Amino acid sequence: MTQWKVWLDDQEPDEDEKGRLPDMPMTAGPVQNALFKSRTVLIFGEIDMRLAERVTAQITALASESDAPIRIIINSPGGHVESGDTVHDMIKFCGAPVKVIGTGWVASSGAHIFLGADKENRLCLPNTRFLLHQPTGGVRGQASDIEIEAEEIIKMRERVNRIIARETGQTYEKIEKDTQRNFWMSAEQAVEYGIVSKIIHHIGEA
């Protein structure tokens, strides 16, 4: 199970031989161009820095074109916490309304990104599953460093739980209890919980 990833022990993403993150195509090809024209951004797979950079670039480019709604389709098991933070914050920051559509599964930091949209703009397809849980991470090194990083994980957990509580309308105490373990929800349960505003069945509803 992919969980929140916290890079705590001097871990860095792989770099190429020149010390730069490998380039990723932004708008190459007919599919990417069609997505851009339809103001649609795809978030599929693990959340990491490369994905956050690509999605941030696409959201920024689309928002600079016009203030028409942007649609994000997300299917993700989660990943790196701060990369999820970046996309979550960019959804709120960009200036254009953003609709998110969950499909497959929306888990961990993927759910954090999903909650970046206003509640009325949080949609999902019928078979989507949602997973909330607390950030986890490992650290090696001196006892003093381990203690510092453990404190940071606790702070991160509290911050994320407060965001979930704010965006769902649940109490902080309930979120804290629910996220002690993996907390799975069906699409219907996610609506009831306050994560999703509406389950949709065809594109006309989005």
C-alpha positions in Angstrom: 0.0 0.0 0.0 1.4 3.4 -1.0 1.1 5.8 1.9 2.1 9.4 2.5 5.8 9.6 1.8 7.9 11.9 4.0 11.4 12.4 2.8 13.2 12.8 6.1 16.7 11.3 5.9 18.3 13.4 3.2 16.4 11.5 0.5 16.1 13.3 -2.8 14.4 12.4 -6.1 16.6 10.8 -8.7 18.5 13.4 -10.8 20.1 13.0 -14.2 23.9 13.1 -14.7 23.8 16.9 -14.9 22.0 17.3 -11.5 18.7 18.3 -13.0 15.3 16.7 -12.7 14.5 15.0 -16.0 12.3 17.1 -18.3 8.7 16.0 -18.8 6.6 16.9 -21.8 3.9 19.4 -21.0 1.8 19.7 -24.2 3.4 17.5 -26.8 1.1 15.4 -29.0 -2.5 15.5 -30.0 -3.9 14.0 -26.7 -2.1 16.6 -24.6 -3.2 19.4 -26.9 -6.8 18.2 -26.7 -6.6 18.1 -23.0 -5.2 21.6 -22.9 -8.0 22.9 -25.2 -10.6 21.2 -23.0 -8.9 22.7 -19.9 -8.4 19.3 -18.4 -5.5 18.1 -16.2 -4.8 14.5 -15.4 -3.3 13.3 -12.1 -2.7 9.6 -12.3 -0.3 7.6 -10.2 2.0 8.4 -7.3 2.3 12.0 -6.2 5.9 13.2 -6.4 7.8 16.4 -7.2 7.8 15.8 -11.0 4.0 15.3 -11.0 3.6 18.4 -8.8 5.7 20.5 -11.2 3.8 19.3 -14.3 0.4 19.9 -12.8 1.4 23.3 -11.4 2.6 24.3 -14.9 -0.6 23.1 -16.5 -2.9 24.8 -14.0 -0.9 28.0 -14.2 -0.9 28.0 -18.0 -4.7 27.3 -18.1 -5.4 30.0 -15.5 -3.4 32.5 -17.5 -5.5 31.8 -20.6 -8.8 32.6 -19.0 -10.7 32.3 -15.8 -13.0 29.6 -17.2 -13.2 26.4 -15.0 -10.3 23.9 -15.0 -11.1 20.2 -14.7 -8.8 17.9 -12.9 -9.3 14.1 -13.1 -7.5 12.2 -10.3 -6.7 8.6 -9.7 -3.8 8.2 -7.2 -2.6 6.0 -4.4 -0.9 9.0 -2.7 2.8 9.8 -2.3 5.0 12.7 -1.2 3.3 15.0 1.3 4.8 18.3 0.2 4.2 17.6 -3.5 0.5 17.1 -2.5 0.6 20.3 -0.6 1.8 22.2 -3.7 -1.0 20.9 -5.9 -3.6 21.4 -3.2 -2.5 25.0 -2.7 -2.2 25.7 -6.5 -5.8 24.7 -6.9 -6.8 27.4 -4.4 -4.2 29.9 -5.7 -4.7 29.9 -9.4 -7.7 32.2 -9.6 -9.8 30.0 -11.9 -12.5 27.7 -10.5 -11.2 24.1 -10.4 -13.4 21.0 -10.5 -11.9 17.8 -9.4 -13.2 14.4 -10.5 -12.2 11.3 -8.6 -11.9 7.9 -10.4 -10.5 4.6 -9.4 -9.0 5.5 -6.0 -8.2 8.8 -4.4 -5.9 8.0 -1.5 -3.7 9.7 1.1 -2.0 12.8 -0.5 -4.3 12.2 -3.5 -7.2 12.9 -1.2 -5.4 15.9 0.1 -5.2 17.3 -3.5 -8.9 16.4 -4.1 -9.8 18.6 -1.0 -8.1 21.6 -2.6 -11.2 22.3 -4.6 -14.3 24.0 -3.2 -16.8 21.4 -1.9 -19.3 22.0 -4.7 -16.6 21.3 -7.2 -15.6 18.0 -5.8 -17.1 15.2 -7.9 -16.4 11.5 -8.4 -17.4 8.6 -10.6 -19.5 5.8 -9.1 -16.8 3.2 -8.4 -14.3 5.6 -6.8 -12.8 4.7 -3.4 -11.3 7.2 -1.0 -8.6 6.6 1.7 -7.7 8.9 4.5 -4.8 8.1 7.0 -2.1 9.8 8.8 1.3 10.7 7.3 4.0 8.1 7.9 7.7 8.2 7.4 11.1 6.7 8.4 14.3 8.4 9.5 17.8 7.2 10.2 20.5 9.0 12.1 21.3 10.4 15.5 18.7 10.2 18.3 18.4 14.0 18.3 17.6 14.1 14.6 15.1 11.3 15.0 13.4 13.2 17.7 13.2 16.4 15.6 11.7 14.6 12.6 9.2 12.7 14.8 8.0 16.1 16.0 7.7 17.3 12.5 5.6 14.3 11.5 3.3 15.0 14.4 2.9 18.6 13.3 2.3 17.5 9.7 -0.4 15.0 10.9 -2.2 17.8 12.9 -2.0 20.2 10.0 -3.4 17.7 7.5 -6.2 16.6 9.9 -7.2 20.2 10.4 -7.5 20.7 6.6 -9.6 17.5 6.3 -11.8 18.7 9.1 -12.2 22.2 7.6 -13.0 20.9 4.1 -15.4 18.1 5.1 -17.2 19.8 8.0 -16.3 16.9 10.4 -14.8 17.7 13.8 -11.1 17.6 14.3 -11.5 15.0 17.0 -13.4 12.7 14.6 -10.8 13.1 11.8 -8.0 12.4 14.3 -9.7 9.2 15.4 -10.6 8.1 11.8 -7.1 8.6 10.5 -5.4 6.6 13.1 -5.8 3.6 10.8 -6.5 3.3 7.0 -10.0 4.8 6.6 -11.6 3.6 3.4 -14.8 5.0 1.9 -17.0 4.2 -1.1 -18.2 7.1 -3.3 -21.5 7.1 -1.4 -19.7 7.2 2.0 -17.4 10.0 0.8 -20.5 12.1 -0.1 -21.9 11.4 3.4 -18.5 12.3 5.0 -18.3 15.6 3.2 -15.4 14.8 0.9 -17.5 14.6 -2.3 -20.4 16.9 -3.2 -21.9 14.7 -6.0 -21.4 11.3 -7.7 -21.6 11.8 -11.5 -22.3 9.3 -14.2 -21.6 11.1 -17.5 -19.5 14.1 -18.6 -22.5 16.4 -18.9 -22.7 16.4 -15.1 -19.1 17.7 -14.8 
